[in-house]
Amino acid sequence: MVDAKAVLGRYFEAFNAGDIDGMLAELAPDVAHHVNEGQVRVGRDEFRAFCEHMARCYEETLTEMVIFANEDGTRAAAEFMVNGTYLETDEGLPEARGQTYRLPAGSFMSLEAGKITRVTTYYNLADWLHQVR
């Protein structure tokens, strides 16, 4: 049985360290990334491109992390606070001026053979917009 909590723990530790390769190491090659308010991206290359874009526009640290998993290690979730700074204007969003924000968020994952096969992330976009305007 896979220790899904340990997999998610490594994934989010890499996120907080800005270690994209560390995050990718926890993903299946054909991972499906369901982003908040966006299209599904499939594969590690698409995931890397997303992470690189996010790193240019946002500096984020996740705190207050709570990780949940089912008994067979095939499904897991995490609830956390996103503490961020808006660094560079993201297309279609308000102008970045170094605004800070703090948002509750969650990620939902599917796992197979110890690798994350699906990442679904949720946060309240209207709340984020209110904080950065």
Buried (B, 14 or more C-beta within 10 A) or exposed (E): EBEBBBBBBBBBBBBBEEBBEBBBEBBBEEBBBBBBEEEEBEBBEBBBEBBEEBBEBBBBBBEEBEBBBEEEBBBBBBBBBBBBBBBEEBEEBEEBEEBEBEBEBBBBBBBEEBBBBBBBBBBEEEBBEEBBE
